[in-house]
Amino acid sequence: MSASDAAKKVIPDSAALNARLMRRATYAAVAVAILLIAMKTVVYLFTGSVAMLGTLLDSILDGTASLINLFAVRMSLTPADDEHRFGHGKAEALAGLGQSVFIFGSAGYITFEAVQRLIEPAPVQNSASGIAVTVFAIALTLVLVAYQRHVVSQTRSLAIEADSIHYRGDLLMNLSVIAALILSGYLGLHWADPVFGLLVAGLIAWSAAKIVMNALDQLMDRELSDEDRERIKTIALEHPEVVNLHDLRTRSAGIHSFIQFHLELERDITLMDAHRISDEVEKAVMKAFPGAEVIIHQDPAGMEKLTRLQRI
């Protein structure tokens, strides 16, 4: 088996594992969202808390976003075909942009309700039930976020990362809801509920902005991080027969990375040796970046400098 064949065998196994992790993460997020929506709806009807309304609406949006992610992940994992030679990974970024619209709308609605409550204060009822449900929501969300972070660390999925941002924000929101219920329900500070509602709205809007920025990075083919680019260079130059490399270009789409560069080799080696060296470098890069598509062009050492001089 050649070096390139060995590398290609590793990639499908890694891709299949990532696909399973991503699907399970989407199912878990939808299940958690449905449970939290049902519980928070009941508690909001009992308490009338604006802060609870904020976290209820956020859970509804989380559920909607998680459902969108479920379909987006299925699409992004669809293999490349004749019309989509680079795969369908950007479906995740498009889903992220779609989520952000809903999230910004939610933040606006919570802001409106909170301002109305500041103008016309109203006491919060049944604070104890609200606190109990919120504590349960925090525990459940912590478990989900921990699993999502594990999946993101393995797959670098934008869709799962976007979902995780939602639920990490939920943790802060739920803590603010507890504070609002205590201050308003037990201490009679009725202004606390709408104020914390405004804080919740701000957190939701900030989460949406982060999702938009991450999605645009993928849609605009932004380079991988400086750390990853340096890692690629280091891997290539570690090969004893590689002289240098240039024109490194990278981008990502969903869980897939695309890496291409020119490899500078000694001028007097055979074509077979150049092919072998490139295969060995390709295998090393693929091992460090599972699921990546790597394209390497071989150049005689010093040819890049000569070409630049000829252009002057």
PyMOL commands that set and color helices and strands:
alter all, ss='L'
color gray80, all
select helices_A, chain A and resi 3-47+50-76+91-119+127-155+158-185+192-219+226-237+271-288+303-311
alter helices_A, ss='H'
color red, helices_A
select strands_A, chain A and resi 242-253+256-265+293-300
alter strands_A, ss='S'
color yellow, strands_A
deselect
rebuild
show_as cartoon
